[in-house]
Amino acid sequence: MRLILLLTTALALAACSIKSNRPDYQYPEGSDATGADWPELAVTSELAAAGASVSRAAQDNQQATERLAARARALRTRAARLQREAAN
């Protein structure tokens, strides 16, 4: 049953044409995908360099975060020690 439905749908779609939807439009004789309206492709090495730069920045940020977390732990430890000494 599904096969019949699939084949019927495929046949119906194959019968459709955009040209029959707009009969007054003058379609070009030969469409070529190499025209000047296509954007230039980016150089792969530039994209790789940009990715490496972002990766280095992320690693630097991670290291700075770890240093800050270690400093915060040290300060909390010191504050707890000073509070114990002040309580005595």
N, CA, C and O atoms as a CHARMM CRD file, in Angstrom:
* protein
*
  352
    1    1 MET  N      0.82800  -1.19000   0.00000 PROA 1      0.00000
    2    1 MET  CA     0.00000   0.00000   0.00000 PROA 1      0.00000
    3    1 MET  C      0.87400   1.25700   0.00000 PROA 1      0.00000
    4    1 MET  O      0.61200   2.21700  -0.72500 PROA 1      0.00000
    5    2 ARG  N      1.91600   1.22600   0.83000 PROA 2      0.00000
    6    2 ARG  CA     2.80100   2.39700   0.88400 PROA 2      0.00000
    7    2 ARG  C      3.54200   2.58300  -0.42900 PROA 2      0.00000
    8    2 ARG  O      3.77200   3.71100  -0.86600 PROA 2      0.00000
    9    3 LEU  N      3.91400   1.47800  -1.05400 PROA 3      0.00000
   10    3 LEU  CA     4.62300   1.54600  -2.32400 PROA 3      0.00000
   11    3 LEU  C      3.74500   2.17100  -3.39300 PROA 3      0.00000
   12    3 LEU  O      4.21300   2.98900  -4.18500 PROA 3      0.00000
   13    4 ILE  N      2.48000   1.79200  -3.41900 PROA 4      0.00000
   14    4 ILE  CA     1.55800   2.36000  -4.41000 PROA 4      0.00000
   15    4 ILE  C      1.38500   3.85400  -4.16900 PROA 4      0.00000
   16    4 ILE  O      1.37100   4.64000  -5.11700 PROA 4      0.00000
   17    5 LEU  N      1.25300   4.24700  -2.91200 PROA 5      0.00000
   18    5 LEU  CA     1.10100   5.66200  -2.57700 PROA 5      0.00000
   19    5 LEU  C      2.35600   6.44100  -2.95500 PROA 5      0.00000
   20    5 LEU  O      2.26600   7.54900  -3.48200 PROA 5      0.00000
   21    6 LEU  N      3.50700   5.87300  -2.69000 PROA 6      0.00000
   22    6 LEU  CA     4.76800   6.52900  -3.02600 PROA 6      0.00000
   23    6 LEU  C      4.92100   6.67700  -4.53200 PROA 6      0.00000
   24    6 LEU  O      5.31000   7.74000  -5.01600 PROA 6      0.00000
   25    7 LEU  N      4.62400   5.63400  -5.26400 PROA 7      0.00000
   26    7 LEU  CA     4.73400   5.70000  -6.72000 PROA 7      0.00000
   27    7 LEU  C      3.73700   6.68400  -7.31300 PROA 7      0.00000
   28    7 LEU  O      4.07000   7.39800  -8.25900 PROA 7      0.00000
   29    8 THR  N      2.53700   6.73800  -6.78500 PROA 8      0.00000
   30    8 THR  CA     1.53000   7.69200  -7.26300 PROA 8      0.00000
   31    8 THR  C      1.97600   9.12300  -7.00900 PROA 8      0.00000
   32    8 THR  O      1.82000   9.98800  -7.87100 PROA 8      0.00000
   33    9 THR  N      2.52700   9.37400  -5.83400 PROA 9      0.00000
   34    9 THR  CA     3.02100  10.71000  -5.50400 PROA 9      0.00000
   35    9 THR  C      4.19300  11.09000  -6.40000 PROA 9      0.00000
   36    9 THR  O      4.25300  12.21500  -6.89800 PROA 9      0.00000
   37   10 ALA  N      5.11400  10.17100  -6.60800 PROA 10     0.00000
   38   10 ALA  CA     6.26100  10.44700  -7.47600 PROA 10     0.00000
   39   10 ALA  C      5.80800  10.72400  -8.90200 PROA 10     0.00000
   40   10 ALA  O      6.34000  11.62900  -9.54600 PROA 10     0.00000
   41   11 LEU  N      4.85200   9.97800  -9.40400 PROA 11     0.00000
   42   11 LEU  CA     4.34100  10.19000 -10.75100 PROA 11     0.00000
   43   11 LEU  C      3.64100  11.54400 -10.86300 PROA 11     0.00000
   44   11 LEU  O      3.79100  12.24400 -11.86400 PROA 11     0.00000
   45   12 ALA  N      2.88000  11.90800  -9.83900 PROA 12     0.00000
   46   12 ALA  CA     2.19100  13.20200  -9.86000 PROA 12     0.00000
   47   12 ALA  C      3.18400  14.35400  -9.83500 PROA 12     0.00000
   48   12 ALA  O      2.99500  15.35100 -10.53200 PROA 12     0.00000
   49   13 LEU  N      4.23700  14.22700  -9.04200 PROA 13     0.00000
   50   13 LEU  CA     5.24200  15.28600  -8.99200 PROA 13     0.00000
   51   13 LEU  C      6.03800  15.36600 -10.28200 PROA 13     0.00000
   52   13 LEU  O      6.44700  16.45300 -10.68900 PROA 13     0.00000
   53   14 ALA  N      6.26100  14.24500 -10.92500 PROA 14     0.00000
   54   14 ALA  CA     6.99900  14.25400 -12.18400 PROA 14     0.00000
   55   14 ALA  C      6.20000  14.94500 -13.27800 PROA 14     0.00000
   56   14 ALA  O      6.77800  15.50900 -14.20700 PROA 14     0.00000
   57   15 ALA  N      4.89600  14.90700 -13.17800 PROA 15     0.00000
   58   15 ALA  CA     4.04800  15.53500 -14.18600 PROA 15     0.00000
   59   15 ALA  C      3.99300  17.05200 -14.01400 PROA 15     0.00000
   60   15 ALA  O      3.61400  17.76200 -14.94600 PROA 15     0.00000
   61   16 CYS  N      4.36000  17.55200 -12.85500 PROA 16     0.00000
   62   16 CYS  CA     4.32300  18.98900 -12.60200 PROA 16     0.00000
   63   16 CYS  C      5.52000  19.66100 -13.25500 PROA 16     0.00000
   64   16 CYS  O      6.60000  19.07900 -13.35500 PROA 16     0.00000
   65   17 SER  N      5.31400  20.87500 -13.69100 PROA 17     0.00000
   66   17 SER  CA     6.39800  21.64400 -14.28100 PROA 17     0.00000
   67   17 SER  C      6.19900  23.10700 -13.93600 PROA 17     0.00000
   68   17 SER  O      5.08100  23.62100 -13.97700 PROA 17     0.00000
   69   18 ILE  N      7.28300  23.76700 -13.59800 PROA 18     0.00000
   70   18 ILE  CA     7.18300  25.19000 -13.28800 PROA 18     0.00000
   71   18 ILE  C      6.87500  25.98400 -14.54800 PROA 18     0.00000
   72   18 ILE  O      6.27700  27.05800 -14.48000 PROA 18     0.00000
   73   19 LYS  N      7.27900  25.46100 -15.69200 PROA 19     0.00000
   74   19 LYS  CA     7.01300  26.17100 -16.94400 PROA 19     0.00000
   75   19 LYS  C      5.52400  26.21900 -17.25300 PROA 19     0.00000
   76   19 LYS  O      5.05100  27.18500 -17.85200 PROA 19     0.00000
   77   20 SER  N      4.79100  25.21000 -16.86000 PROA 20     0.00000
   78   20 SER  CA     3.35800  25.24100 -17.11600 PROA 20     0.00000
   79   20 SER  C      2.64100  26.18600 -16.15200 PROA 20     0.00000
   80   20 SER  O      1.50600  26.58600 -16.41200 PROA 20     0.00000
   81   21 ASN  N      3.29000  26.54600 -15.04300 PROA 21     0.00000
   82   21 ASN  CA     2.69800  27.46200 -14.07700 PROA 21     0.00000
   83   21 ASN  C      2.78600  28.90400 -14.57800 PROA 21     0.00000
   84   21 ASN  O      1.90000  29.71100 -14.29600 PROA 21     0.00000
   85   22 ARG  N      3.83700  29.23000 -15.31100 PROA 22     0.00000
   86   22 ARG  CA     4.04400  30.58100 -15.84400 PROA 22     0.00000
   87   22 ARG  C      4.26300  30.49800 -17.35800 PROA 22     0.00000
   88   22 ARG  O      5.40400  30.57600 -17.81400 PROA 22     0.00000
   89   23 PRO  N      3.20700  30.34500 -18.13300 PROA 23     0.00000
   90   23 PRO  CA     3.39000  30.17000 -19.58000 PROA 23     0.00000
   91   23 PRO  C      3.88500  31.42800 -20.28300 PROA 23     0.00000
   92   23 PRO  O      4.49200  31.32200 -21.34800 PROA 23     0.00000
   93   24 ASP  N      3.64500  32.63100 -19.72000 PROA 24     0.00000
   94   24 ASP  CA     4.05400  33.85800 -20.38600 PROA 24     0.00000
   95   24 ASP  C      5.49800  34.24900 -20.10800 PROA 24     0.00000
   96   24 ASP  O      6.00500  35.18600 -20.72400 PROA 24     0.00000
   97   25 TYR  N      6.16600  33.56300 -19.20400 PROA 25     0.00000
   98   25 TYR  CA     7.55900  33.88800 -18.85800 PROA 25     0.00000
   99   25 TYR  C      8.50200  33.30600 -19.91700 PROA 25     0.00000
  100   25 TYR  O      8.34400  32.16300 -20.34500 PROA 25     0.00000
  101   26 GLN  N      9.46900  34.10100 -20.32400 PROA 26     0.00000
  102   26 GLN  CA    10.45100  33.65600 -21.31000 PROA 26     0.00000
  103   26 GLN  C     11.64300  33.05400 -20.58200 PROA 26     0.00000
  104   26 GLN  O     12.46800  33.77600 -20.02200 PROA 26     0.00000
  105   27 TYR  N     11.72700  31.74900 -20.59300 PROA 27     0.00000
  106   27 TYR  CA    12.83200  31.06500 -19.92600 PROA 27     0.00000
  107   27 TYR  C     14.07100  31.13400 -20.80000 PROA 27     0.00000
  108   27 TYR  O     13.96600  31.05800 -22.02400 PROA 27     0.00000
  109   28 PRO  N     15.26200  31.27800 -20.18400 PROA 28     0.00000
  110   28 PRO  CA    16.48800  31.32100 -20.98100 PROA 28     0.00000
  111   28 PRO  C     16.71500  29.99300 -21.70000 PROA 28     0.00000
  112   28 PRO  O     16.31200  28.93100 -21.22700 PROA 28     0.00000
  113   29 GLU  N     17.36300  30.08400 -22.84200 PROA 29     0.00000
  114   29 GLU  CA    17.61100  28.88800 -23.64600 PROA 29     0.00000
  115   29 GLU  C     18.46500  27.88500 -22.88800 PROA 29     0.00000
  116   29 GLU  O     18.10100  26.71500 -22.76900 PROA 29     0.00000
  117   30 GLY  N     19.58400  28.33600 -22.38300 PROA 30     0.00000
  118   30 GLY  CA    20.46900  27.42100 -21.65000 PROA 30     0.00000
  119   30 GLY  C     20.90000  28.07500 -20.35200 PROA 30     0.00000
  120   30 GLY  O     21.66700  29.03800 -20.37000 PROA 30     0.00000
  121   31 SER  N     20.43700  27.58300 -19.26500 PROA 31     0.00000
  122   31 SER  CA    20.84800  28.12800 -17.97800 PROA 31     0.00000
  123   31 SER  C     22.19400  27.52800 -17.61200 PROA 31     0.00000
  124   31 SER  O     22.38800  26.31400 -17.66400 PROA 31     0.00000
  125   32 ASP  N     23.11700  28.40100 -17.24300 PROA 32     0.00000
  126   32 ASP  CA    24.45300  27.94700 -16.88000 PROA 32     0.00000
  127   32 ASP  C     24.73800  28.40100 -15.45400 PROA 32     0.00000
  128   32 ASP  O     24.52800  29.56700 -15.12100 PROA 32     0.00000
  129   33 ALA  N     25.20400  27.51000 -14.63000 PROA 33     0.00000
  130   33 ALA  CA    25.45000  27.80700 -13.22400 PROA 33     0.00000
  131   33 ALA  C     26.80500  28.44400 -12.99800 PROA 33     0.00000
  132   33 ALA  O     27.21600  28.59300 -11.84700 PROA 33     0.00000
  133   34 THR  N     27.51500  28.82600 -14.04200 PROA 34     0.00000
  134   34 THR  CA    28.83600  29.42200 -13.87600 PROA 34     0.00000
  135   34 THR  C     28.80500  30.93100 -14.06700 PROA 34     0.00000
  136   34 THR  O     29.84500  31.54100 -14.31400 PROA 34     0.00000
  137   35 GLY  N     27.66100  31.52700 -13.96000 PROA 35     0.00000
  138   35 GLY  CA    27.54100  32.96200 -14.17700 PROA 35     0.00000
  139   35 GLY  C     28.19100  33.78100 -13.08000 PROA 35     0.00000
  140   35 GLY  O     28.63900  33.24100 -12.06900 PROA 35     0.00000
  141   36 ALA  N     28.24100  35.08600 -13.28500 PROA 36     0.00000
  142   36 ALA  CA    28.88700  35.99600 -12.33800 PROA 36     0.00000
  143   36 ALA  C     28.04400  36.25000 -11.09700 PROA 36     0.00000
  144   36 ALA  O     28.52000  36.87800 -10.15100 PROA 36     0.00000
  145   37 ASP  N     26.81700  35.78100 -11.08300 PROA 37     0.00000
  146   37 ASP  CA    25.95200  36.04100  -9.93000 PROA 37     0.00000
  147   37 ASP  C     26.21500  35.10200  -8.76400 PROA 37     0.00000
  148   37 ASP  O     25.58600  35.23500  -7.71400 PROA 37     0.00000
  149   38 TRP  N     27.13000  34.16000  -8.92600 PROA 38     0.00000
  150   38 TRP  CA    27.46200  33.24600  -7.83400 PROA 38     0.00000
  151   38 TRP  C     28.53300  33.87200  -6.95600 PROA 38     0.00000
  152   38 TRP  O     29.45000  34.50500  -7.48000 PROA 38     0.00000
  153   39 PRO  N     28.44800  33.71700  -5.63100 PROA 39     0.00000
  154   39 PRO  CA    29.46100  34.30700  -4.74200 PROA 39     0.00000
  155   39 PRO  C     30.79300  33.57800  -4.87300 PROA 39     0.00000
  156   39 PRO  O     30.85500  32.40900  -5.25200 PROA 39     0.00000
  157   40 GLU  N     31.84800  34.30300  -4.54900 PROA 40     0.00000
  158   40 GLU  CA    33.16600  33.68400  -4.57400 PROA 40     0.00000
  159   40 GLU  C     33.30700  32.74900  -3.38000 PROA 40     0.00000
  160   40 GLU  O     32.76800  33.00100  -2.30200 PROA 40     0.00000
  161   41 LEU  N     34.03000  31.68800  -3.59500 PROA 41     0.00000
  162   41 LEU  CA    34.25200  30.73600  -2.51900 PROA 41     0.00000
  163   41 LEU  C     35.37500  31.22700  -1.61800 PROA 41     0.00000
  164   41 LEU  O     36.32300  31.85900  -2.08400 PROA 41     0.00000
  165   42 ALA  N     35.26600  30.93900  -0.34000 PROA 42     0.00000
  166   42 ALA  CA    36.28800  31.34100   0.61800 PROA 42     0.00000
  167   42 ALA  C     37.47600  30.38400   0.51300 PROA 42     0.00000
  168   42 ALA  O     37.32400  29.20800   0.18300 PROA 42     0.00000
  169   43 VAL  N     38.63300  30.90900   0.79600 PROA 43     0.00000
  170   43 VAL  CA    39.84500  30.10200   0.76800 PROA 43     0.00000
  171   43 VAL  C     39.87000  29.22900   2.02000 PROA 43     0.00000
  172   43 VAL  O     39.68200  29.72300   3.13200 PROA 43     0.00000
  173   44 THR  N     40.09700  27.95900   1.83900 PROA 44     0.00000
  174   44 THR  CA    40.04500  27.01200   2.95100 PROA 44     0.00000
  175   44 THR  C     41.10700  27.31900   3.99700 PROA 44     0.00000
  176   44 THR  O     40.85200  27.17000   5.19200 PROA 44     0.00000
  177   45 SER  N     42.28200  27.74100   3.57400 PROA 45     0.00000
  178   45 SER  CA    43.34000  28.03300   4.54100 PROA 45     0.00000
  179   45 SER  C     42.96500  29.21400   5.43800 PROA 45     0.00000
  180   45 SER  O     43.32000  29.24300   6.61600 PROA 45     0.00000
  181   46 GLU  N     42.24500  30.18900   4.87100 PROA 46     0.00000
  182   46 GLU  CA    41.79900  31.32200   5.68900 PROA 46     0.00000
  183   46 GLU  C     40.76600  30.86600   6.72100 PROA 46     0.00000
  184   46 GLU  O     40.78500  31.30600   7.87000 PROA 46     0.00000
  185   47 LEU  N     39.87200  29.98700   6.29800 PROA 47     0.00000
  186   47 LEU  CA    38.88000  29.47600   7.24000 PROA 47     0.00000
  187   47 LEU  C     39.54000  28.65400   8.33600 PROA 47     0.00000
  188   47 LEU  O     39.14100  28.73700   9.49800 PROA 47     0.00000
  189   48 ALA  N     40.54500  27.86000   7.98000 PROA 48     0.00000
  190   48 ALA  CA    41.25800  27.05600   8.97600 PROA 48     0.00000
  191   48 ALA  C     42.00800  27.95700   9.95200 PROA 48     0.00000
  192   48 ALA  O     42.03200  27.68700  11.15300 PROA 48     0.00000
  193   49 ALA  N     42.61800  29.02400   9.44500 PROA 49     0.00000
  194   49 ALA  CA    43.33200  29.95800  10.31400 PROA 49     0.00000
  195   49 ALA  C     42.37200  30.66300  11.26400 PROA 49     0.00000
  196   49 ALA  O     42.69100  30.86900  12.43600 PROA 49     0.00000
  197   50 ALA  N     41.20500  31.03000  10.76300 PROA 50     0.00000
  198   50 ALA  CA    40.21700  31.68000  11.62400 PROA 50     0.00000
  199   50 ALA  C     39.75100  30.71600  12.71400 PROA 50     0.00000
  200   50 ALA  O     39.56700  31.11700  13.86300 PROA 50     0.00000
  201   51 GLY  N     39.56100  29.46100  12.35800 PROA 51     0.00000
  202   51 GLY  CA    39.16100  28.46300  13.34400 PROA 51     0.00000
  203   51 GLY  C     40.23000  28.23900  14.38500 PROA 51     0.00000
  204   51 GLY  O     39.92400  28.08100  15.56700 PROA 51     0.00000
  205   52 ALA  N     41.50900  28.22400  13.95400 PROA 52     0.00000
  206   52 ALA  CA    42.61300  28.05100  14.89200 PROA 52     0.00000
  207   52 ALA  C     42.70800  29.24500  15.83800 PROA 52     0.00000
  208   52 ALA  O     43.01500  29.08300  17.01900 PROA 52     0.00000
  209   53 SER  N     42.44500  30.43400  15.32400 PROA 53     0.00000
  210   53 SER  CA    42.47600  31.63700  16.15800 PROA 53     0.00000
  211   53 SER  C     41.39900  31.57500  17.23500 PROA 53     0.00000
  212   53 SER  O     41.65400  31.90300  18.39400 PROA 53     0.00000
  213   54 VAL  N     40.22200  31.16200  16.85800 PROA 54     0.00000
  214   54 VAL  CA    39.12900  31.03900  17.82300 PROA 54     0.00000
  215   54 VAL  C     39.45800  29.95800  18.84700 PROA 54     0.00000
  216   54 VAL  O     39.16800  30.11000  20.03400 PROA 54     0.00000
  217   55 SER  N     40.05800  28.87800  18.38800 PROA 55     0.00000
  218   55 SER  CA    40.42400  27.79100  19.29900 PROA 55     0.00000
  219   55 SER  C     41.47200  28.25200  20.30900 PROA 55     0.00000
  220   55 SER  O     41.38100  27.93300  21.49500 PROA 55     0.00000
  221   56 ARG  N     42.47400  29.00900  19.83200 PROA 56     0.00000
  222   56 ARG  CA    43.49900  29.54400  20.74600 PROA 56     0.00000
  223   56 ARG  C     42.88400  30.49100  21.76000 PROA 56     0.00000
  224   56 ARG  O     43.23700  30.45900  22.93900 PROA 56     0.00000
  225   57 ALA  N     41.96600  31.33600  21.30600 PROA 57     0.00000
  226   57 ALA  CA    41.30300  32.27500  22.21900 PROA 57     0.00000
  227   57 ALA  C     40.49200  31.51200  23.26800 PROA 57     0.00000
  228   57 ALA  O     40.47400  31.89600  24.43700 PROA 57     0.00000
  229   58 ALA  N     39.83100  30.44900  22.86300 PROA 58     0.00000
  230   58 ALA  CA    39.05400  29.65500  23.81300 PROA 58     0.00000
  231   58 ALA  C     39.96600  28.97900  24.83500 PROA 58     0.00000
  232   58 ALA  O     39.62700  28.90300  26.01600 PROA 58     0.00000
  233   59 GLN  N     41.12400  28.48600  24.38300 PROA 59     0.00000
  234   59 GLN  CA    42.07200  27.87200  25.31200 PROA 59     0.00000
  235   59 GLN  C     42.62200  28.89700  26.29200 PROA 59     0.00000
  236   59 GLN  O     42.76400  28.61100  27.48100 PROA 59     0.00000
  237   60 ASP  N     42.93200  30.09500  25.79600 PROA 60     0.00000
  238   60 ASP  CA    43.41800  31.15500  26.68400 PROA 60     0.00000
  239   60 ASP  C     42.36100  31.52800  27.71700 PROA 60     0.00000
  240   60 ASP  O     42.67600  31.72300  28.89100 PROA 60     0.00000
  241   61 ASN  N     41.10900  31.62800  27.27800 PROA 61     0.00000
  242   61 ASN  CA    40.02400  31.94000  28.21100 PROA 61     0.00000
  243   61 ASN  C     39.85000  30.83700  29.24500 PROA 61     0.00000
  244   61 ASN  O     39.59200  31.11800  30.41600 PROA 61     0.00000
  245   62 GLN  N     39.98800  29.58400  28.82000 PROA 62     0.00000
  246   62 GLN  CA    39.86700  28.46400  29.74900 PROA 62     0.00000
  247   62 GLN  C     40.97400  28.51300  30.79700 PROA 62     0.00000
  248   62 GLN  O     40.71600  28.28800  31.97900 PROA 62     0.00000
  249   63 GLN  N     42.19900  28.80500  30.37700 PROA 63     0.00000
  250   63 GLN  CA    43.31500  28.89300  31.31600 PROA 63     0.00000
  251   63 GLN  C     43.12600  30.04400  32.29300 PROA 63     0.00000
  252   63 GLN  O     43.40500  29.90500  33.48400 PROA 63     0.00000
  253   64 ALA  N     42.65400  31.17800  31.79200 PROA 64     0.00000
  254   64 ALA  CA    42.40600  32.32000  32.67400 PROA 64     0.00000
  255   64 ALA  C     41.30900  31.99100  33.68100 PROA 64     0.00000
  256   64 ALA  O     41.39300  32.38900  34.84300 PROA 64     0.00000
  257   65 THR  N     40.29600  31.27700  33.24900 PROA 65     0.00000
  258   65 THR  CA    39.21600  30.87700  34.14700 PROA 65     0.00000
  259   65 THR  C     39.72300  29.94000  35.23100 PROA 65     0.00000
  260   65 THR  O     39.35400  30.06900  36.39800 PROA 65     0.00000
  261   66 GLU  N     40.57000  28.99600  34.83800 PROA 66     0.00000
  262   66 GLU  CA    41.12900  28.06900  35.82700 PROA 66     0.00000
  263   66 GLU  C     42.01300  28.79100  36.83300 PROA 66     0.00000
  264   66 GLU  O     41.99000  28.47200  38.02100 PROA 66     0.00000
  265   67 ARG  N     42.80100  29.77000  36.36100 PROA 67     0.00000
  266   67 ARG  CA    43.63400  30.55600  37.29100 PROA 67     0.00000
  267   67 ARG  C     42.76000  31.34100  38.26300 PROA 67     0.00000
  268   67 ARG  O     43.05300  31.41400  39.45600 PROA 67     0.00000
  269   68 LEU  N     41.68900  31.92500  37.74200 PROA 68     0.00000
  270   68 LEU  CA    40.78500  32.70900  38.59300 PROA 68     0.00000
  271   68 LEU  C     40.10200  31.80800  39.62200 PROA 68     0.00000
  272   68 LEU  O     39.94700  32.19800  40.77900 PROA 68     0.00000
  273   69 ALA  N     39.69600  30.61100  39.21000 PROA 69     0.00000
  274   69 ALA  CA    39.05500  29.68100  40.14400 PROA 69     0.00000
  275   69 ALA  C     40.03800  29.23800  41.22500 PROA 69     0.00000
  276   69 ALA  O     39.65700  29.11100  42.38800 PROA 69     0.00000
  277   70 ALA  N     41.29800  29.00300  40.85700 PROA 70     0.00000
  278   70 ALA  CA    42.31300  28.61900  41.84500 PROA 70     0.00000
  279   70 ALA  C     42.55600  29.76400  42.82700 PROA 70     0.00000
  280   70 ALA  O     42.69900  29.53600  44.02800 PROA 70     0.00000
  281   71 ARG  N     42.60100  30.97400  42.32200 PROA 71     0.00000
  282   71 ARG  CA    42.79200  32.14600  43.19200 PROA 71     0.00000
  283   71 ARG  C     41.61000  32.29400  44.14800 PROA 71     0.00000
  284   71 ARG  O     41.80100  32.60400  45.32400 PROA 71     0.00000
  285   72 ALA  N     40.39400  32.07500  43.65300 PROA 72     0.00000
  286   72 ALA  CA    39.20400  32.18000  44.50900 PROA 72     0.00000
  287   72 ALA  C     39.24100  31.11100  45.59800 PROA 72     0.00000
  288   72 ALA  O     38.89800  31.38900  46.74700 PROA 72     0.00000
  289   73 ARG  N     39.65400  29.89200  45.25000 PROA 73     0.00000
  290   73 ARG  CA    39.75700  28.83700  46.27100 PROA 73     0.00000
  291   73 ARG  C     40.79300  29.21200  47.32600 PROA 73     0.00000
  292   73 ARG  O     40.56700  29.01400  48.52000 PROA 73     0.00000
  293   74 ALA  N     41.93100  29.75400  46.88600 PROA 74     0.00000
  294   74 ALA  CA    42.97100  30.14000  47.83300 PROA 74     0.00000
  295   74 ALA  C     42.47700  31.24400  48.76000 PROA 74     0.00000
  296   74 ALA  O     42.76200  31.22100  49.95700 PROA 74     0.00000
  297   75 LEU  N     41.74300  32.20700  48.21900 PROA 75     0.00000
  298   75 LEU  CA    41.22600  33.29700  49.04500 PROA 75     0.00000
  299   75 LEU  C     40.17200  32.80000  50.03000 PROA 75     0.00000
  300   75 LEU  O     40.12400  33.27100  51.16600 PROA 75     0.00000
  301   76 ARG  N     39.32900  31.86100  49.61600 PROA 76     0.00000
  302   76 ARG  CA    38.33500  31.30100  50.53600 PROA 76     0.00000
  303   76 ARG  C     39.02900  30.53900  51.67100 PROA 76     0.00000
  304   76 ARG  O     38.62600  30.63000  52.83000 PROA 76     0.00000
  305   77 THR  N     40.07200  29.79200  51.32200 PROA 77     0.00000
  306   77 THR  CA    40.82500  29.05500  52.33900 PROA 77     0.00000
  307   77 THR  C     41.47000  30.02800  53.32600 PROA 77     0.00000
  308   77 THR  O     41.44000  29.80800  54.53700 PROA 77     0.00000
  309   78 ARG  N     42.04700  31.09400  52.80200 PROA 78     0.00000
  310   78 ARG  CA    42.69200  32.09200  53.66200 PROA 78     0.00000
  311   78 ARG  C     41.66400  32.77000  54.56000 PROA 78     0.00000
  312   78 ARG  O     41.91700  32.99200  55.74400 PROA 78     0.00000
  313   79 ALA  N     40.49400  33.10200  53.99000 PROA 79     0.00000
  314   79 ALA  CA    39.44900  33.75800  54.78300 PROA 79     0.00000
  315   79 ALA  C     38.96000  32.83700  55.89500 PROA 79     0.00000
  316   79 ALA  O     38.72300  33.28900  57.01600 PROA 79     0.00000
  317   80 ALA  N     38.80800  31.56600  55.59900 PROA 80     0.00000
  318   80 ALA  CA    38.37500  30.61500  56.62700 PROA 80     0.00000
  319   80 ALA  C     39.43100  30.49700  57.71600 PROA 80     0.00000
  320   80 ALA  O     39.09500  30.42600  58.89800 PROA 80     0.00000
  321   81 ARG  N     40.70700  30.47500  57.33200 PROA 81     0.00000
  322   81 ARG  CA    41.78800  30.38500  58.32400 PROA 81     0.00000
  323   81 ARG  C     41.82200  31.63300  59.19700 PROA 81     0.00000
  324   81 ARG  O     41.99500  31.53600  60.41200 PROA 81     0.00000
  325   82 LEU  N     41.65700  32.81300  58.58300 PROA 82     0.00000
  326   82 LEU  CA    41.65500  34.06100  59.35300 PROA 82     0.00000
  327   82 LEU  C     40.44600  34.13100  60.29200 PROA 82     0.00000
  328   82 LEU  O     40.56100  34.65800  61.39800 PROA 82     0.00000
  329   83 GLN  N     39.31000  33.61700  59.87400 PROA 83     0.00000
  330   83 GLN  CA    38.12300  33.61600  60.74200 PROA 83     0.00000
  331   83 GLN  C     38.35000  32.68000  61.93300 PROA 83     0.00000
  332   83 GLN  O     37.94100  32.99200  63.05100 PROA 83     0.00000
  333   84 ARG  N     38.99200  31.54900  61.70200 PROA 84     0.00000
  334   84 ARG  CA    39.28100  30.63800  62.81400 PROA 84     0.00000
  335   84 ARG  C     40.25200  31.28300  63.79200 PROA 84     0.00000
  336   84 ARG  O     40.09400  31.15200  65.00600 PROA 84     0.00000
  337   85 GLU  N     41.26600  31.98800  63.26200 PROA 85     0.00000
  338   85 GLU  CA    42.24100  32.63700  64.14700 PROA 85     0.00000
  339   85 GLU  C     41.59200  33.76800  64.93300 PROA 85     0.00000
  340   85 GLU  O     41.91300  33.97500  66.10400 PROA 85     0.00000
  341   86 ALA  N     40.67200  34.50700  64.29000 PROA 86     0.00000
  342   86 ALA  CA    40.01100  35.61600  64.98000 PROA 86     0.00000
  343   86 ALA  C     39.04200  35.10200  66.04800 PROA 86     0.00000
  344   86 ALA  O     38.79900  35.78000  67.04600 PROA 86     0.00000
  345   87 ALA  N     38.49100  33.90800  65.83600 PROA 87     0.00000
  346   87 ALA  CA    37.55900  33.33300  66.80200 PROA 87     0.00000
  347   87 ALA  C     38.30100  32.85300  68.04700 PROA 87     0.00000
  348   87 ALA  O     37.71600  32.79400  69.12900 PROA 87     0.00000
  349   88 ASN  N     39.55900  32.51600  67.91000 PROA 88     0.00000
  350   88 ASN  CA    40.32500  32.01300  69.06300 PROA 88     0.00000
  351   88 ASN  C     40.75300  33.13800  69.89200 PROA 88     0.00000
  352   88 ASN  O     41.41100  32.93800  70.91300 PROA 88     0.00000
